[in-house]
Amino acid sequence: MIDPVIFLPLVILGLVSSTHCIGMCGGIMGALTMAIPAEAKAKRWLILVAYNFGRILSYALMGMLAGLFAEQFAVIGGGTILRLIAGILLVAMGLYLADWWRGLTKLETLGRYLWVYIQPVGKKLMPVNNLPKALLLGALWGWLPCGLVYAALATAMTQPAPGLAAAAMFAFGLGTLPSVLASGIAAQQLTRLLRQRKLRLGMALIIITFGLWTIWGSLGHAHQHQHMEQGSSMTDDHSGMDHSKMNHAEMDHSHMNHATMNHGATSSQDVNESANSSASDSALERQRTELNPAAVEDGLSSDSSSEADHAHHH
């Protein structure tokens, strides 16, 4: 099931990171625009849409692959660690957009080892003058090293299934679509707008807020999980409890299911105790008879007299 608590922040993350997106993809979008004559406006739009659709599909593929890894990592209890990493990367992305700390660029260097093999393939597709080329170029350009994509990818990895992780990255790509698509048409105007200091700070603070919220949620989830494990161990392990000091008279038996209780052992025990008691009474009676026969005869005489008097009254 799609969780809006995760997907909505990713869409907003793509929207508020427009400055970074234009810096990374604005050049290629401008090249795509100039490759099509100004008169062919419909074809220009189709080329731009096809390029961006390919780019978003590459994000979804990243999410699928990362989700497969995260699914196996979560089995061994790594879900909390993934949430914590996602929150830290979001905070780093916000600091980068605000130009307070640019350490996130070091993370982008990791993707350059793969990009050196992808970039030459993309250059062979230029100039882009048809839809298949635009779609393939976008699918390749989505792998461009980008700290923003990595931050979103870490957030998508917190999803419980690879399909949901792919959908989360698709949602992120949709968030980046307006700014990147507009940069192909009005790149200069949009770049000038997004370079305003106040607007950049506002966008950065929104992303930092998402990051801090993710970190807080991961720490709270870890504490709750630990508390549940402790409660489960206390509930399941009764071997160390001293039942001799328990006051069963004060216990609430109204919620007990007596139908599932094993009364067989108790019934057998009661029968054995009853038999033993009867045997003891018989033994005592024989012993009394042997020791005092006269008392037994007197008792019999009394019983006979009582029966005679009873008959006389009738």
C-alpha positions as CSV (number, residue, x, y, z in Angstrom):
1,M,0.0,0.0,0.0
2,I,1.3,3.5,-0.9
3,D,2.1,5.5,2.1
4,P,1.5,9.2,1.6
5,V,3.7,10.0,4.6
6,I,6.7,8.9,2.5
7,F,5.6,9.7,-1.1
8,L,4.4,13.2,-0.5
9,P,7.7,14.4,1.0
10,L,9.5,12.9,-2.0
11,V,7.3,14.8,-4.4
12,I,7.9,18.0,-2.4
13,L,11.6,17.2,-2.3
14,G,11.7,17.1,-6.1
15,L,9.7,20.4,-6.3
16,V,11.8,22.4,-3.9
17,S,15.1,21.2,-5.3
18,S,14.5,22.9,-8.6
19,T,17.7,24.9,-8.5
20,H,19.8,21.8,-8.2
21,C,17.8,20.0,-10.9
22,I,18.3,22.9,-13.4
23,G,22.0,23.0,-12.6
24,M,22.3,19.3,-13.3
25,C,19.9,18.8,-16.2
26,G,19.3,22.4,-17.5
27,G,22.1,22.1,-20.0
28,I,20.9,19.0,-21.7
29,M,17.3,20.4,-21.7
30,G,18.5,23.5,-23.5
31,A,20.4,21.3,-26.0
32,L,17.2,19.3,-26.7
33,T,15.3,22.5,-27.2
34,M,17.7,24.0,-29.7
35,A,17.9,20.8,-31.7
36,I,14.2,21.3,-32.7
37,P,13.2,24.2,-34.9
38,A,11.2,26.9,-33.1
39,E,8.3,26.4,-35.6
40,A,7.9,22.7,-34.5
41,K,6.6,23.5,-31.0
42,A,4.6,20.3,-30.7
43,K,7.6,18.1,-31.6
44,R,9.7,20.1,-29.1
45,W,7.3,19.4,-26.3
46,L,7.1,15.7,-27.2
47,I,10.9,15.5,-27.2
48,L,11.1,17.1,-23.8
49,V,8.4,14.9,-22.3
50,A,10.0,11.8,-23.7
51,Y,13.4,12.7,-22.3
52,N,11.9,13.4,-18.8
53,F,9.8,10.2,-18.9
54,G,13.0,8.2,-19.6
55,R,14.7,10.0,-16.8
56,I,11.9,9.2,-14.3
57,L,11.9,5.6,-15.4
58,S,15.6,5.3,-14.6
59,Y,14.8,6.6,-11.1
60,A,12.2,4.0,-10.7
61,L,14.7,1.3,-11.8
62,M,17.1,2.6,-9.2
63,G,14.4,2.4,-6.6
64,M,13.6,-1.2,-7.6
65,L,17.3,-2.3,-7.3
66,A,17.8,-0.4,-4.0
67,G,14.5,-1.9,-2.7
68,L,15.7,-5.4,-3.4
69,F,18.8,-4.7,-1.3
70,A,16.9,-3.0,1.4
71,E,14.4,-5.9,1.7
72,Q,17.2,-8.3,2.5
73,F,18.9,-5.8,4.8
74,A,15.7,-5.2,6.7
75,V,15.3,-9.0,7.4
76,I,18.4,-8.8,9.7
77,G,17.0,-5.7,11.5
78,G,18.6,-3.0,9.3
79,G,15.4,-1.0,8.6
80,T,16.1,1.5,11.4
81,I,19.6,2.1,10.0
82,L,18.2,2.8,6.5
83,R,15.8,5.4,7.9
84,L,18.6,7.1,9.8
85,I,20.8,7.3,6.7
86,A,17.9,8.7,4.7
87,G,17.3,11.4,7.3
88,I,21.0,12.3,7.4
89,L,21.2,12.6,3.6
90,L,18.1,14.8,3.5
91,V,19.7,17.2,6.0
92,A,22.9,17.2,4.0
93,M,20.9,18.0,0.9
94,G,19.2,20.9,2.6
95,L,22.6,22.3,3.8
96,Y,23.9,21.9,0.3
97,L,21.0,23.9,-1.2
98,A,21.4,26.6,1.4
99,D,25.1,26.7,0.6
100,W,25.9,26.1,4.3
101,W,27.8,22.9,3.8
102,R,28.8,21.2,0.5
103,G,29.9,17.9,1.8
104,L,27.2,16.1,-0.2
105,T,29.3,16.7,-3.3
106,K,31.7,14.1,-2.0
107,L,28.9,11.5,-2.2
108,E,28.4,12.4,-5.9
109,T,31.9,11.3,-6.7
110,L,30.9,7.7,-5.9
111,G,28.5,7.7,-8.9
112,R,31.1,9.1,-11.3
113,Y,32.8,5.6,-11.6
114,L,29.6,4.4,-13.3
115,W,28.9,7.6,-15.2
116,V,32.2,7.5,-17.1
117,Y,30.8,4.4,-18.9
118,I,27.3,5.8,-19.5
119,Q,28.1,9.3,-20.6
120,P,29.8,8.3,-23.9
121,V,26.7,6.3,-24.9
122,G,24.6,9.4,-24.3
123,K,26.8,11.6,-26.4
124,K,26.3,9.2,-29.4
125,L,22.5,9.9,-29.3
126,M,23.1,13.6,-29.9
127,P,21.5,15.5,-31.6
128,V,18.1,14.2,-30.4
129,N,15.6,14.6,-33.2
130,N,13.1,11.8,-32.5
131,L,11.2,10.3,-29.6
132,P,13.2,7.0,-29.2
133,K,16.4,8.9,-28.9
134,A,14.9,11.3,-26.4
135,L,13.5,8.5,-24.3
136,L,16.8,6.6,-24.3
137,L,18.9,9.7,-23.5
138,G,16.6,10.4,-20.5
139,A,17.0,6.9,-19.3
140,L,20.8,7.2,-19.4
141,W,20.9,10.8,-18.0
142,G,19.0,9.6,-14.9
143,W,22.2,7.9,-13.8
144,L,24.0,11.2,-13.7
145,P,25.8,11.5,-10.2
146,C,23.4,13.6,-8.1
147,G,23.3,14.0,-4.3
148,L,19.6,14.9,-4.5
149,V,18.9,11.5,-6.2
150,Y,20.9,9.6,-3.7
151,A,19.1,11.3,-0.8
152,A,15.7,10.4,-2.4
153,L,17.0,6.9,-3.0
154,A,17.9,6.4,0.6
155,T,14.4,7.5,1.6
156,A,12.8,5.2,-0.9
157,M,14.8,2.3,0.6
158,T,12.8,2.6,3.8
159,Q,9.8,1.1,1.9
160,P,8.9,-2.5,2.8
161,A,8.9,-3.8,-0.8
162,P,11.0,-3.2,-4.0
163,G,7.8,-2.2,-5.9
164,L,7.0,0.5,-3.3
165,A,10.6,1.7,-3.4
166,A,10.4,2.0,-7.2
167,A,7.0,3.9,-6.9
168,A,8.7,6.2,-4.3
169,M,11.4,7.2,-6.7
170,F,8.8,7.6,-9.5
171,A,7.0,10.1,-7.2
172,F,10.3,11.9,-6.6
173,G,10.8,12.1,-10.4
174,L,7.4,13.6,-10.8
175,G,8.3,16.3,-8.3
176,T,11.3,17.3,-10.4
177,L,9.4,17.3,-13.6
178,P,8.0,20.9,-13.6
179,S,11.3,22.6,-13.1
180,V,13.3,20.4,-15.5
181,L,10.6,20.6,-18.1
182,A,10.3,24.3,-17.8
183,S,14.0,24.8,-18.0
184,G,13.9,23.6,-21.6
185,I,11.5,26.4,-22.5
186,A,12.4,29.2,-20.1
187,A,15.7,28.2,-18.6
188,Q,17.1,31.7,-18.1
189,Q,14.0,33.1,-16.5
190,L,13.5,30.2,-14.2
191,T,17.2,30.1,-13.2
192,R,17.2,33.8,-12.3
193,L,14.1,33.2,-10.1
194,L,15.5,30.2,-8.3
195,R,18.8,31.9,-7.6
196,Q,17.1,34.3,-5.2
197,R,18.7,33.8,-1.7
198,K,15.4,33.8,0.2
199,L,13.8,31.3,-2.0
200,R,16.8,28.9,-1.8
201,L,16.8,29.2,2.0
202,G,13.1,28.4,2.2
203,M,13.5,25.3,0.0
204,A,16.6,24.2,2.0
205,L,14.8,24.5,5.3
206,I,11.9,22.4,4.1
207,I,14.2,19.6,3.1
208,I,16.1,19.9,6.4
209,T,12.8,19.6,8.2
210,F,12.0,16.4,6.3
211,G,15.4,15.0,7.2
212,L,15.1,15.8,10.9
213,W,11.6,14.3,10.9
214,T,12.9,11.1,9.3
215,I,15.8,10.9,11.9
216,W,13.3,11.4,14.8
217,G,11.0,8.8,13.4
218,S,13.8,6.3,13.0
219,L,15.0,6.7,16.5
220,G,11.5,6.5,17.9
221,H,10.9,3.3,15.8
222,A,14.0,1.8,17.2
223,H,13.0,2.6,20.8
224,Q,9.5,1.2,20.3
225,H,10.9,-2.0,18.7
226,Q,13.2,-2.5,21.6
227,H,10.4,-2.0,24.1
228,M,8.2,-4.5,22.3
229,E,11.0,-7.1,22.3
230,Q,11.5,-6.6,26.1
231,G,7.8,-6.9,26.7
232,S,7.5,-10.0,24.6
233,S,10.4,-11.7,26.5
234,M,8.8,-10.8,29.8
235,T,5.5,-12.2,28.7
236,D,6.8,-15.4,27.3
237,D,9.4,-16.4,29.9
238,H,7.7,-17.4,33.2
239,S,10.3,-19.9,34.2
240,G,11.9,-17.6,36.6
241,M,8.7,-16.5,38.4
242,D,7.9,-17.6,41.9
243,H,4.3,-18.8,41.8
244,S,4.2,-19.7,45.4
245,K,3.8,-16.1,46.4
246,M,1.0,-15.3,44.0
247,N,-2.4,-14.5,45.5
248,H,-4.8,-16.3,43.2
249,A,-7.8,-15.0,45.2
250,E,-7.1,-11.5,43.9
251,M,-6.7,-12.6,40.3
252,D,-9.4,-11.8,37.7
253,H,-10.7,-15.2,36.4
254,S,-13.5,-13.7,34.4
255,H,-11.3,-13.6,31.2
256,M,-10.0,-17.1,31.6
257,N,-11.2,-19.7,29.1
258,H,-11.9,-22.7,31.2
259,A,-12.9,-24.8,28.2
260,T,-9.3,-25.0,27.2
261,M,-8.0,-26.0,30.6
262,N,-7.0,-29.6,31.3
263,H,-9.2,-30.9,34.0
264,G,-8.5,-34.5,33.4
265,A,-5.6,-34.7,35.8
266,T,-7.6,-33.0,38.5
267,S,-10.6,-35.3,38.1
268,S,-8.4,-38.4,38.3
269,Q,-6.7,-37.0,41.4
270,D,-10.1,-36.4,43.1
271,V,-11.3,-39.9,42.3
272,N,-8.1,-41.4,43.7
273,E,-8.4,-39.3,46.9
274,S,-12.1,-40.4,47.3
275,A,-11.2,-44.1,46.9
276,N,-8.3,-43.8,49.4
277,S,-10.7,-42.1,51.9
278,S,-13.3,-44.9,51.5
279,A,-10.6,-47.5,52.0
280,S,-9.4,-45.8,55.1
281,D,-12.9,-45.5,56.6
282,S,-13.4,-49.3,56.0
283,A,-10.2,-50.2,57.6
284,L,-11.0,-48.1,60.7
285,E,-14.5,-49.7,61.0
286,R,-13.0,-53.2,60.8
287,Q,-10.4,-52.2,63.5
288,R,-13.2,-50.8,65.8
289,T,-15.2,-54.0,65.4
290,E,-12.4,-56.3,66.2
291,L,-11.4,-54.3,69.3
292,N,-14.9,-53.9,70.8
293,P,-17.4,-56.5,69.7
294,A,-19.8,-55.7,72.5
295,A,-20.3,-52.2,71.3
296,V,-21.1,-53.5,67.9
297,E,-23.7,-55.9,69.3
298,D,-25.3,-53.1,71.4
299,G,-25.4,-51.0,68.2
300,L,-27.2,-53.7,66.4
301,S,-29.6,-54.2,69.3
302,S,-30.4,-50.5,69.3
303,D,-31.1,-50.6,65.6
304,S,-33.4,-53.6,66.0
305,S,-35.3,-51.8,68.9
306,S,-35.7,-48.7,66.8
307,E,-37.1,-50.7,64.0
308,A,-39.6,-52.5,66.3
309,D,-40.8,-49.2,67.8
310,H,-41.2,-47.8,64.4
311,A,-43.3,-50.8,63.3
312,H,-45.4,-50.5,66.6
313,H,-46.3,-46.9,65.8
314,H,-47.5,-47.8,62.4
